[in-house]
Amino acid sequence: MTFLIVTAAWASHIRLFQVIERIDDFLALLNLACMMLITFLPYTFSLMASFPDDPLGILSFCVCAIIIGLIQAVIVIYGFRRPYLLNAHICASEDQISYKYQILKMTLRAPALFLIAGILSFIFCPVAYAVLALVIFLPYITQCAPWCRNKIKGPKEFQRVPFYTFHPNEPLSKERVEAFSDGVFAIVATLLILDICEDNVPEPKEVAEKFHGKLIEALSEYGPEFLAYFGSFVTVGLLWFVHHSLYLYITKSTRLMGLLNTFSLAFIGGLPLAFQLTHKFAAKSRNELEAIQISCVIIFLASLFQFAIWAAALYNERETLHHHVRYGGKEHAFMFAKLSLYPSVTFVTFCLTYVLSKFSTEIFHLMQIIVPFAFVLLRIIVRIALAILTWLFGRLKPRTSILKEEEESVISVSEATS
């Protein structure tokens, strides 16, 4: 939940500085204070996770989020008092006051909900968590509200100030979504190597006493950890490859695609946890089996949301997709296979760990080894599959045409006799 809220704060920050295109020293200091509080949010999240029933954890999170929103509001007010800092569209507008109040209203909605959540944390913590979750979906709720109101009461005849292009209900640009996604993948990959460096370097004293000074024997004890690391890193790398391939063909990102991408990144952020779980427990134990199944679920959901982005893009393909990958082409079939590989493989692996629980570790690592080779051979496999399908339809087509000709001849004879 914190990841999704931080993502929402990142999106709000981007749109804020699309309104204010130039900054001076005062704005730079305000932005620095905002960034400091955002980086402090993971600590407050740790308090919430460790003490879920203590209101102090959720209250500290809400206070930080409220101060972030207030700083952003101060940035808006300061920017509108110096119009030369604003972008050209608002700077040339004759109704800057209406724009200012409109943007302030959007900026302060989330802090208002955080204030409510902070108050509710003293009454009943689960309701406070529900209000925090509402913050994540607030832009989508506010986008649907006018549509519902127009359906019930009819559209408004006159709107004095049109919504500005970069208001929070607009989707972010494809380039910014890619940049944020690449940053998440890079951090996840870094966490993997930090985990293995921290936990799997033997102590010199232990090597000298337990392994008689033989480092190679000491390192052999960490074999499963190294195997889990390389498998996890390959998984992160291939998921990034799929994401890069997907956004290579996307020409425009919609609001729904941005939300699905955020959910995918949230599960990708859980891959370091999956890496740690796969080698923490005793071999052939129930805990190891459940850890492997949790890893399969994390990879499955991360890749499934990537596939959902593709489905959402296909829904409005003329505006969102490059014409080479629109429905029915060879590139479309290749992209479909690339995106469906991880969901299908992890689902099969999850099922096999139930049936063959004694070999769950071997099955999981085998999956991690096979998938990279499958990606290398995927284009060849897709071409062979398309050739087979073309051949089959080619065999069926003459038979179909013969049947149609026979039907037409029967109809013509019956018409002539009648």
C-alpha positions as CSV (number, residue, x, y, z in Angstrom):
1,M,0.0,0.0,0.0
2,T,2.9,2.4,0.8
3,F,4.4,1.7,-2.6
4,L,1.1,2.6,-4.3
5,I,0.8,5.8,-2.2
6,V,4.4,6.8,-3.0
7,T,3.7,6.2,-6.7
8,A,0.6,8.5,-6.4
9,A,2.8,11.1,-4.7
10,W,5.4,10.8,-7.6
11,A,2.7,11.3,-10.2
12,S,1.3,14.3,-8.3
13,H,4.8,15.8,-8.1
14,I,5.3,15.4,-11.9
15,R,2.1,17.1,-12.7
16,L,2.9,19.9,-10.2
17,F,6.1,20.7,-12.1
18,Q,4.3,20.5,-15.4
19,V,2.4,23.5,-14.2
20,I,5.4,25.3,-12.7
21,E,8.1,24.9,-15.3
22,R,10.8,27.2,-13.8
23,I,12.1,27.3,-10.3
24,D,14.1,29.7,-8.1
25,D,16.0,29.1,-4.9
26,F,12.9,29.1,-2.7
27,L,11.1,26.6,-4.8
28,A,14.2,24.4,-4.9
29,L,14.4,24.4,-1.1
30,L,10.7,23.6,-0.8
31,N,11.1,20.7,-3.3
32,L,14.1,19.4,-1.3
33,A,12.0,19.4,1.9
34,C,9.2,17.5,0.0
35,M,11.7,14.9,-1.2
36,M,13.2,14.5,2.3
37,L,9.7,13.7,3.7
38,I,9.0,11.3,0.8
39,T,12.2,9.3,1.5
40,F,11.1,9.1,5.2
41,L,7.8,7.4,4.3
42,P,9.4,3.9,4.2
43,Y,10.4,4.3,7.9
44,T,6.8,5.2,8.9
45,F,5.6,2.2,6.9
46,S,8.0,-0.1,8.9
47,L,6.4,1.3,12.1
48,M,2.9,0.5,10.6
49,A,3.9,-3.0,9.7
50,S,5.6,-3.8,13.0
51,F,2.8,-2.2,15.2
52,P,-0.4,-2.5,13.1
53,D,-2.6,-1.9,16.1
54,D,-0.7,1.1,17.5
55,P,-2.0,4.4,16.1
56,L,1.4,6.1,16.3
57,G,2.7,4.2,13.2
58,I,-0.2,5.2,10.9
59,L,-0.3,8.7,12.5
60,S,3.4,9.3,11.7
61,F,2.7,8.2,8.1
62,C,-0.3,10.5,7.8
63,V,1.6,13.5,9.3
64,C,4.4,13.1,6.8
65,A,1.9,12.8,3.9
66,I,-0.1,15.8,5.1
67,I,3.1,18.0,5.3
68,I,4.1,16.8,1.8
69,G,0.7,18.0,0.5
70,L,0.9,21.3,2.3
71,I,4.4,21.9,0.9
72,Q,3.1,21.2,-2.6
73,A,0.2,23.7,-1.9
74,V,2.8,26.3,-0.9
75,I,4.7,25.6,-4.1
76,V,1.4,26.3,-6.1
77,I,0.7,29.5,-4.3
78,Y,4.2,30.8,-4.6
79,G,4.3,29.9,-8.3
80,F,1.1,31.7,-9.1
81,R,2.4,34.9,-7.3
82,R,5.2,34.9,-9.8
83,P,3.6,34.1,-13.1
84,Y,6.9,34.0,-14.9
85,L,7.5,30.6,-13.2
86,L,4.4,29.1,-14.7
87,N,4.1,27.3,-18.0
88,A,3.2,29.3,-21.1
89,H,-0.5,28.2,-21.2
90,I,-1.4,29.4,-17.7
91,C,0.9,32.4,-17.9
92,A,-1.0,33.7,-21.0
93,S,-4.4,32.9,-19.4
94,E,-6.6,35.8,-18.2
95,D,-8.1,33.6,-15.5
96,Q,-5.1,32.5,-13.5
97,I,-7.0,32.8,-10.2
98,S,-9.5,30.1,-11.2
99,Y,-6.6,27.9,-12.4
100,K,-4.9,28.4,-9.0
101,Y,-7.9,27.4,-7.0
102,Q,-8.6,24.4,-9.3
103,I,-5.0,23.1,-8.9
104,L,-5.0,23.8,-5.1
105,K,-8.2,21.9,-4.8
106,M,-6.7,18.9,-6.5
107,T,-3.4,19.1,-4.5
108,L,-5.1,19.2,-1.1
109,R,-7.6,16.3,-1.7
110,A,-5.1,13.7,-0.6
111,P,-3.9,15.5,2.5
112,A,-7.5,15.9,3.6
113,L,-8.0,12.1,3.4
114,F,-4.7,11.6,5.3
115,L,-6.0,13.9,8.0
116,I,-9.2,11.8,8.2
117,A,-7.1,8.6,8.4
118,G,-5.0,10.0,11.1
119,I,-8.0,10.9,13.2
120,L,-9.6,7.5,12.6
121,S,-6.4,5.7,13.7
122,F,-7.3,6.7,17.3
123,I,-10.8,5.2,16.9
124,F,-10.4,2.1,14.7
125,C,-7.2,1.3,12.8
126,P,-8.7,-0.9,10.1
127,V,-11.0,2.0,8.9
128,A,-7.9,4.3,8.8
129,Y,-6.1,1.8,6.6
130,A,-9.2,1.7,4.3
131,V,-9.1,5.5,4.0
132,L,-5.4,5.3,3.1
133,A,-6.3,2.8,0.4
134,L,-8.9,5.3,-0.9
135,V,-6.0,7.7,-1.6
136,I,-4.6,5.3,-4.2
137,F,-7.8,5.2,-6.2
138,L,-8.8,8.9,-5.6
139,P,-7.8,10.1,-9.1
140,Y,-9.9,7.3,-10.7
141,I,-12.9,8.0,-8.4
142,T,-12.8,11.7,-9.3
143,Q,-12.5,10.8,-12.9
144,C,-15.6,8.6,-12.8
145,A,-17.7,11.1,-10.6
146,P,-18.3,13.7,-13.3
147,W,-19.3,11.0,-15.8
148,C,-21.8,9.5,-13.3
149,R,-23.1,13.0,-12.5
150,N,-23.6,13.8,-16.2
151,K,-25.4,10.6,-16.7
152,I,-27.8,11.4,-13.9
153,K,-28.3,15.1,-14.2
154,G,-27.2,15.7,-17.8
155,P,-24.0,17.6,-18.9
156,K,-23.4,21.1,-17.8
157,E,-24.2,23.7,-20.4
158,F,-21.5,26.1,-19.4
159,Q,-18.1,25.8,-17.8
160,R,-16.3,29.0,-17.1
161,V,-12.7,27.7,-16.9
162,P,-11.8,24.5,-18.8
163,F,-9.7,21.9,-17.0
164,Y,-6.0,22.4,-17.6
165,T,-4.3,19.7,-19.6
166,F,-2.0,18.5,-16.8
167,H,-4.5,18.1,-14.1
168,P,-4.3,14.9,-11.9
169,N,-7.0,13.0,-13.9
170,E,-4.8,13.0,-17.0
171,P,-2.5,10.0,-17.7
172,L,1.2,10.6,-17.4
173,S,3.4,10.5,-20.5
174,K,4.7,7.2,-21.7
175,E,8.3,8.4,-21.3
176,R,7.8,9.2,-17.6
177,V,6.1,5.9,-16.9
178,E,9.1,4.1,-18.6
179,A,11.6,6.2,-16.6
180,F,9.9,5.4,-13.3
181,S,9.6,1.7,-14.2
182,D,13.2,1.4,-15.1
183,G,14.1,3.0,-11.8
184,V,12.1,0.4,-9.9
185,F,13.7,-2.5,-11.8
186,A,17.2,-1.0,-11.1
187,I,16.5,-0.7,-7.4
188,V,15.1,-4.3,-7.2
189,A,18.2,-5.7,-8.9
190,T,20.4,-3.7,-6.6
191,L,18.6,-5.0,-3.5
192,L,19.1,-8.6,-4.7
193,I,22.9,-8.2,-4.9
194,L,22.9,-6.3,-1.5
195,D,21.1,-9.2,0.1
196,I,23.6,-11.8,-1.1
197,C,26.6,-9.6,-0.2
198,E,25.2,-9.0,3.3
199,D,24.2,-12.5,4.2
200,N,26.4,-14.9,2.3
201,V,30.0,-13.7,2.8
202,P,31.6,-16.1,5.4
203,E,33.5,-14.7,8.4
204,P,37.3,-15.2,8.3
205,K,37.1,-16.8,11.8
206,E,34.4,-19.2,10.7
207,V,36.4,-20.2,7.6
208,A,39.6,-20.8,9.7
209,E,37.9,-22.9,12.4
210,K,35.1,-24.7,10.6
211,F,36.6,-25.2,7.1
212,H,40.3,-25.2,8.0
213,G,41.0,-22.1,6.1
214,K,39.5,-23.4,2.8
215,L,37.3,-20.7,1.4
216,I,36.0,-22.8,-1.5
217,E,34.4,-25.2,1.0
218,A,32.9,-22.4,2.9
219,L,31.4,-20.9,-0.2
220,S,30.0,-24.3,-1.2
221,E,27.7,-24.1,1.8
222,Y,26.0,-21.1,0.2
223,G,25.3,-22.9,-3.1
224,P,21.5,-22.7,-2.8
225,E,21.7,-19.0,-2.0
226,F,23.8,-18.3,-5.1
227,L,21.4,-20.3,-7.3
228,A,18.4,-18.4,-5.9
229,Y,20.2,-15.1,-6.5
230,F,21.0,-15.8,-10.2
231,G,17.5,-17.2,-10.7
232,S,15.9,-14.1,-9.1
233,F,18.1,-11.7,-11.1
234,V,17.3,-13.4,-14.4
235,T,13.6,-13.2,-13.5
236,V,13.9,-9.4,-12.8
237,G,15.9,-8.9,-16.0
238,L,13.4,-10.8,-18.2
239,L,10.4,-9.0,-16.6
240,W,12.2,-5.7,-17.4
241,F,12.8,-7.0,-21.0
242,V,9.1,-7.8,-21.4
243,H,8.2,-4.4,-20.0
244,H,10.6,-2.7,-22.3
245,S,9.3,-4.6,-25.3
246,L,5.7,-3.8,-24.4
247,Y,6.3,0.0,-24.0
248,L,8.4,0.0,-27.2
249,Y,5.1,-0.6,-29.1
250,I,2.8,1.5,-26.9
251,T,2.4,5.0,-28.4
252,K,0.2,6.4,-25.6
253,S,-0.4,5.4,-22.0
254,T,-3.9,5.6,-20.6
255,R,-5.0,6.0,-17.0
256,L,-5.9,2.3,-16.7
257,M,-2.6,1.2,-18.2
258,G,-0.7,3.4,-15.7
259,L,-2.6,1.8,-12.8
260,L,-1.9,-1.7,-14.1
261,N,1.7,-0.8,-14.5
262,T,1.9,0.4,-10.9
263,F,0.4,-2.9,-9.6
264,S,2.9,-4.8,-11.7
265,L,5.8,-2.8,-10.3
266,A,4.5,-3.3,-6.7
267,F,4.8,-7.1,-7.1
268,I,8.2,-6.8,-8.9
269,G,9.3,-4.9,-5.7
270,G,8.5,-8.1,-3.8
271,L,11.0,-10.2,-5.7
272,P,13.8,-9.6,-3.2
273,L,11.5,-11.0,-0.5
274,A,10.9,-14.0,-2.8
275,F,14.6,-14.4,-3.2
276,Q,15.2,-14.5,0.6
277,L,12.3,-16.9,1.2
278,T,13.5,-19.5,-1.3
279,H,16.6,-20.3,0.6
280,K,15.8,-19.5,4.3
281,F,14.1,-22.7,5.3
282,A,15.2,-26.3,5.7
283,A,15.2,-28.4,2.6
284,K,12.1,-30.5,1.9
285,S,10.2,-28.8,4.7
286,R,6.7,-27.4,4.6
287,N,8.0,-23.9,5.0
288,E,10.3,-24.2,1.9
289,L,7.3,-25.5,-0.2
290,E,5.2,-22.5,0.9
291,A,8.1,-20.1,0.2
292,I,8.4,-21.4,-3.3
293,Q,4.7,-21.1,-3.9
294,I,4.7,-17.5,-2.6
295,S,7.6,-16.8,-5.1
296,C,5.5,-18.3,-7.9
297,V,2.5,-16.1,-6.9
298,I,4.6,-12.9,-6.9
299,I,6.1,-13.6,-10.3
300,F,2.7,-14.7,-11.7
301,L,1.0,-11.5,-10.5
302,A,3.8,-9.2,-11.7
303,S,3.7,-10.7,-15.2
304,L,-0.1,-11.0,-15.2
305,F,-0.5,-7.2,-14.7
306,Q,2.0,-6.7,-17.6
307,F,-0.3,-8.9,-19.7
308,A,-3.2,-6.8,-18.5
309,I,-1.5,-3.6,-19.8
310,W,-1.3,-5.3,-23.2
311,A,-5.0,-6.2,-23.1
312,A,-5.9,-2.6,-22.1
313,A,-3.8,-1.3,-25.0
314,L,-5.5,-3.6,-27.4
315,Y,-8.9,-2.3,-26.3
316,N,-8.1,1.0,-27.9
317,E,-5.3,-0.1,-30.2
318,R,-5.6,2.7,-32.8
319,E,-4.7,5.3,-30.2
320,T,-2.4,3.3,-27.9
321,L,-0.5,0.8,-30.1
322,H,2.0,1.0,-33.0
323,H,0.3,-0.4,-36.1
324,H,2.9,-3.3,-36.4
325,V,1.5,-5.0,-33.3
326,R,-2.2,-4.4,-33.7
327,Y,-4.5,-7.4,-33.5
328,G,-3.9,-10.1,-36.2
329,G,-0.3,-9.4,-37.2
330,K,2.8,-11.5,-36.7
331,E,4.3,-9.1,-34.2
332,H,1.0,-9.2,-32.3
333,A,1.3,-13.0,-32.0
334,F,5.0,-12.7,-30.9
335,M,4.1,-10.0,-28.3
336,F,1.2,-12.1,-27.0
337,A,3.5,-15.1,-26.6
338,K,6.2,-13.0,-24.9
339,L,3.7,-11.6,-22.4
340,S,2.0,-14.9,-21.7
341,L,5.2,-16.9,-21.1
342,Y,5.8,-16.0,-17.4
343,P,2.1,-16.2,-16.3
344,S,1.7,-19.6,-17.9
345,V,5.0,-21.1,-16.7
346,T,4.6,-19.9,-13.1
347,F,1.1,-21.2,-13.0
348,V,2.2,-24.6,-14.2
349,T,5.1,-24.5,-11.7
350,F,2.7,-23.6,-8.8
351,C,0.5,-26.5,-9.7
352,L,3.4,-28.9,-10.0
353,T,4.7,-28.0,-6.5
354,Y,1.3,-29.2,-5.2
355,V,1.5,-32.5,-7.1
356,L,5.2,-33.1,-6.7
357,S,5.9,-31.3,-3.4
358,K,9.1,-33.4,-2.7
359,F,10.7,-31.9,-5.8
360,S,9.3,-28.3,-5.4
361,T,12.8,-26.7,-5.2
362,E,14.1,-28.5,-8.2
363,I,11.0,-27.7,-10.2
364,F,11.2,-24.0,-9.3
365,H,14.9,-23.7,-10.2
366,L,14.3,-25.7,-13.4
367,M,11.6,-23.1,-14.3
368,Q,14.1,-20.3,-13.7
369,I,16.6,-22.0,-16.0
370,I,14.2,-22.9,-18.8
371,V,12.4,-19.5,-19.2
372,P,15.5,-17.6,-20.5
373,F,16.1,-20.3,-23.2
374,A,12.4,-20.1,-24.0
375,F,12.7,-16.3,-24.6
376,V,15.7,-16.9,-26.9
377,L,13.7,-19.5,-29.0
378,L,10.3,-17.7,-28.7
379,R,10.4,-16.0,-32.1
380,I,11.3,-19.3,-33.8
381,I,8.5,-21.1,-31.8
382,V,5.9,-18.5,-32.7
383,R,6.9,-18.7,-36.4
384,I,6.6,-22.4,-36.4
385,A,3.2,-22.2,-34.7
386,L,2.0,-19.7,-37.2
387,A,3.2,-21.8,-40.1
388,I,1.4,-24.8,-38.7
389,L,-1.8,-22.8,-38.2
390,T,-1.6,-21.4,-41.7
391,W,-1.1,-24.9,-43.2
392,L,-4.1,-26.2,-41.2
393,F,-6.3,-23.4,-42.3
394,G,-5.0,-23.8,-45.8
395,R,-6.0,-27.5,-45.7
396,L,-9.5,-26.6,-44.4
397,K,-10.1,-23.7,-46.7
398,P,-10.5,-25.8,-50.0
399,R,-12.8,-28.2,-48.2
400,T,-14.9,-25.2,-47.0
401,S,-15.0,-23.7,-50.4
402,I,-16.1,-27.0,-52.0
403,L,-19.0,-27.3,-49.5
404,K,-20.0,-23.7,-50.2
405,E,-20.0,-24.4,-54.0
406,E,-22.2,-27.5,-53.5
407,E,-24.6,-25.6,-51.3
408,E,-24.8,-22.8,-53.9
409,S,-25.5,-25.3,-56.7
410,V,-28.2,-27.0,-54.7
411,I,-29.8,-23.6,-54.0
412,S,-29.7,-22.7,-57.7
413,V,-31.2,-26.1,-58.8
414,S,-34.0,-25.7,-56.2
415,E,-34.7,-22.1,-57.5
416,A,-34.8,-23.3,-61.1
417,T,-37.3,-26.2,-60.3
418,S,-39.5,-23.8,-58.3
